[in-house]
Amino acid sequence: MTDNHIINAVGLTKRFGRVEALKDLSLNLDKGKLIGLLGPNGSGKTTFIKLMAGLLKPDAGEIYIDGMEPSWETKAIISYLPEHTYFDESMKVQRLIDKFADFYADFEPERARRMMDDLKIDPGAVLKSLSKGNREKVQLILVMSRQARLYLLDEPIGGVDPAARDYILNTIIANYNEEATVLISTHLISDVEQILDEVVFIREGRLVLHKSVDDIREERRQSVDECFREVFKC
């Protein structure tokens, strides 16, 4: 473990009944990186993210966030975007902004309102009146309007139209400080690989590959998408 690691996972194992979602996973992730967490459906990506977020506890092994075990202290430095929207859909967008401002000391409401305006989302709108894609954009905007040290984004562009993906990816790049780490789980590899510094491939709960994007391109003469298809035989 070093001062430059934001994530230290050692022998991490998580079971759900007889199913091992993670199997002896050991991995160190550095601060200040944009990292893709990639793997087929059912590979353990969401389980790993929930362990980092402190929503699940491992059955074996250890995980540290900036040198700390998951706790209220680590939750204060993590901004987490779950795969599915969890907000009360009867609430207005502005009320959600206010609640985030009340709950998170590092939340910047003006930044959130600016991004809502860029995407033509009315703060006075009730959440359930918005399209599914716009509801997901609202959630991402709120998550990225925090000055967190670790952003955990589970399928942040999976439910939005292709025209909005570039804006959302640019939003991710523009709205985190250089010392923070962004971990993005996605199956839309070709859409995100241009913003990534590193990738982590996992399959059936095990680490398959952890490399910088530059090394993949130089050593393997492949894009991340091509490397993924070869490793997983897609």
Legacy VTK file of the C-alpha trace (Angstrom):
# vtk DataFile Version 3.0
C-alpha trace
ASCII
DATASET POLYDATA
POINTS 234 float
0.000 0.000 0.000
1.381 3.421 -0.952
0.232 6.992 -0.475
-0.555 7.142 -4.199
-3.104 4.327 -4.073
-6.769 5.263 -3.747
-7.894 1.590 -3.853
-6.126 -1.410 -2.335
-7.895 -4.744 -2.702
-6.210 -7.862 -1.299
-7.651 -11.353 -1.815
-11.139 -9.912 -2.159
-13.881 -12.547 -2.247
-17.654 -12.062 -2.210
-20.257 -14.825 -2.331
-23.995 -14.781 -2.902
-25.126 -18.212 -1.814
-23.105 -20.695 -3.868
-22.099 -18.088 -6.421
-18.711 -16.404 -6.020
-19.106 -12.949 -7.543
-15.478 -12.058 -6.728
-12.702 -14.606 -6.287
-9.439 -13.663 -4.555
-9.228 -10.311 -6.368
-6.111 -8.255 -5.619
-5.729 -4.859 -7.240
-4.187 -1.445 -6.575
-5.555 1.656 -8.288
-3.721 4.974 -8.259
-5.006 8.453 -7.559
-5.581 10.863 -10.425
-6.608 8.275 -13.029
-9.595 7.660 -15.276
-10.005 3.882 -15.161
-12.334 1.587 -17.076
-13.691 -1.423 -15.176
-14.576 -3.810 -17.979
-15.891 -7.331 -18.282
-18.828 -9.386 -19.561
-22.186 -9.320 -17.803
-21.950 -11.193 -14.515
-18.192 -10.721 -14.215
-18.388 -9.016 -10.796
-18.046 -5.339 -11.772
-21.049 -4.060 -9.814
-20.150 -6.220 -6.807
-16.646 -4.727 -6.753
-18.055 -1.207 -6.981
-20.509 -1.856 -4.132
-17.681 -3.184 -1.965
-15.709 0.008 -2.593
-18.794 2.102 -1.853
-19.281 0.290 1.458
-22.652 -1.157 0.440
-21.417 -4.747 0.700
-18.869 -6.453 2.938
-16.373 -9.020 1.635
-16.527 -12.643 2.741
-12.740 -12.803 2.582
-9.890 -10.424 1.894
-9.570 -6.718 2.555
-10.305 -3.464 0.771
-8.992 -0.017 1.616
-10.117 3.357 0.262
-7.310 5.921 0.544
-5.825 3.785 3.317
-9.115 3.363 5.224
-11.523 0.464 5.531
-14.992 1.278 4.098
-16.845 3.396 6.659
-18.636 6.727 7.038
-15.214 8.353 6.482
-14.744 6.742 3.072
-18.347 7.418 2.051
-17.607 11.126 2.548
-14.901 11.023 -0.139
-16.724 8.736 -2.613
-19.295 9.908 -5.150
-21.227 6.849 -6.298
-23.463 6.471 -9.347
-25.426 3.198 -9.195
-26.514 1.350 -12.311
-30.189 2.150 -11.663
-31.796 5.445 -10.659
-32.702 5.448 -6.971
-34.264 8.904 -6.508
-37.857 9.523 -5.424
-39.453 10.245 -8.797
-42.105 12.509 -7.255
-39.407 15.060 -6.362
-38.497 18.077 -8.445
-34.987 18.338 -9.860
-34.303 21.497 -7.807
-35.296 19.652 -4.620
-32.709 16.976 -5.434
-30.071 19.668 -5.908
-31.020 21.141 -2.517
-30.870 17.731 -0.822
-27.387 17.020 -2.241
-26.251 20.473 -1.067
-27.569 19.706 2.435
-26.084 16.213 2.593
-22.648 16.624 0.966
-20.226 19.331 2.077
-18.313 19.026 -1.201
-21.380 19.457 -3.453
-21.431 22.509 -5.763
-25.038 23.423 -6.626
-24.090 26.104 -9.163
-22.136 23.543 -11.151
-25.144 21.211 -11.103
-27.491 23.950 -12.289
-25.090 24.906 -15.084
-24.929 21.341 -16.381
-28.712 20.975 -16.133
-29.032 24.125 -18.230
-26.538 22.773 -20.805
-28.691 19.661 -21.218
-31.967 21.649 -21.278
-33.223 20.015 -18.082
-35.685 22.228 -16.199
-34.875 22.339 -12.454
-38.587 22.854 -11.840
-39.507 19.578 -13.531
-40.723 16.591 -11.504
-38.332 13.702 -12.010
-40.989 11.240 -13.206
-42.000 13.679 -15.970
-38.546 13.342 -17.562
-37.484 10.684 -20.037
-35.452 7.732 -18.713
-32.339 9.178 -20.351
-32.851 12.590 -18.735
-33.438 11.011 -15.324
-30.089 9.260 -15.676
-28.449 12.525 -16.750
-29.808 14.234 -13.620
-28.308 11.537 -11.432
-24.918 11.749 -13.176
-24.871 15.546 -12.936
-25.507 15.398 -9.194
-22.767 12.808 -8.704
-20.232 14.773 -10.779
-21.059 18.060 -9.009
-19.226 16.851 -5.923
-15.517 17.437 -5.299
-14.919 13.819 -4.351
-11.651 11.906 -4.239
-13.151 8.786 -5.826
-16.003 8.618 -8.344
-17.592 5.202 -8.845
-19.721 5.273 -11.996
-21.673 2.096 -12.793
-22.849 2.261 -16.445
-23.016 6.082 -16.601
-23.848 6.213 -20.329
-25.785 2.993 -20.747
-29.227 4.599 -20.849
-28.546 7.812 -22.748
-28.769 8.497 -26.449
-25.528 8.516 -28.483
-25.790 12.274 -29.082
-25.534 12.930 -25.325
-22.640 10.541 -24.662
-19.892 12.924 -25.755
-21.307 15.669 -23.546
-21.516 13.299 -20.588
-17.964 12.019 -21.070
-16.687 15.576 -21.382
-18.630 16.386 -18.211
-16.844 13.554 -16.395
-13.443 14.828 -17.567
-14.180 18.464 -16.763
-15.707 17.933 -13.337
-13.166 16.067 -11.312
-9.915 17.393 -9.947
-6.632 15.930 -11.136
-5.947 14.207 -7.819
-9.256 12.336 -7.905
-9.871 8.934 -9.479
-12.801 8.055 -11.704
-13.715 4.391 -12.087
-16.177 3.755 -14.925
-17.917 0.426 -15.408
-19.384 0.114 -18.888
-19.997 -2.215 -21.808
-19.754 0.677 -24.302
-15.991 0.419 -24.546
-15.477 2.173 -27.858
-17.362 5.204 -26.506
-15.235 5.652 -23.381
-11.775 4.413 -24.289
-10.635 7.822 -25.567
-10.924 9.285 -22.044
-9.365 6.378 -20.117
-5.858 6.198 -18.629
-6.082 2.555 -17.547
-8.338 -0.463 -17.875
-9.134 -3.343 -15.549
-10.587 -6.498 -17.119
-12.356 -8.964 -14.861
-14.050 -12.263 -15.681
-16.009 -14.504 -13.323
-14.798 -12.418 -10.387
-11.097 -12.703 -11.190
-8.626 -10.118 -12.433
-7.671 -10.810 -16.044
-5.726 -7.688 -17.016
-4.748 -4.313 -15.563
-2.850 -2.078 -17.982
-2.543 1.494 -19.101
-4.335 2.319 -22.335
-1.032 3.522 -23.809
0.612 0.151 -23.067
-2.229 -1.716 -24.774
-1.851 0.435 -27.862
1.957 0.231 -27.929
2.536 -3.375 -26.849
-0.471 -5.064 -28.408
-1.048 -2.646 -31.304
-4.749 -2.678 -30.431
-7.473 -0.364 -29.266
-9.010 -1.148 -25.882
-12.125 -2.424 -27.661
-10.039 -4.759 -29.857
-8.075 -5.978 -26.828
-11.306 -6.640 -24.927
-12.755 -8.637 -27.819
-9.608 -10.720 -28.088
-9.275 -11.396 -24.359
-12.955 -12.303 -23.973
-13.389 -13.754 -27.473
-16.371 -11.517 -28.224
LINES 1 235
234 0 1 2 3 4 5 6 7 8 9 10 11 12 13 14 15 16 17 18 19 20 21 22 23 24 25 26 27 28 29 30 31 32 33 34 35 36 37 38 39 40 41 42 43 44 45 46 47 48 49 50 51 52 53 54 55 56 57 58 59 60 61 62 63 64 65 66 67 68 69 70 71 72 73 74 75 76 77 78 79 80 81 82 83 84 85 86 87 88 89 90 91 92 93 94 95 96 97 98 99 100 101 102 103 104 105 106 107 108 109 110 111 112 113 114 115 116 117 118 119 120 121 122 123 124 125 126 127 128 129 130 131 132 133 134 135 136 137 138 139 140 141 142 143 144 145 146 147 148 149 150 151 152 153 154 155 156 157 158 159 160 161 162 163 164 165 166 167 168 169 170 171 172 173 174 175 176 177 178 179 180 181 182 183 184 185 186 187 188 189 190 191 192 193 194 195 196 197 198 199 200 201 202 203 204 205 206 207 208 209 210 211 212 213 214 215 216 217 218 219 220 221 222 223 224 225 226 227 228 229 230 231 232 233
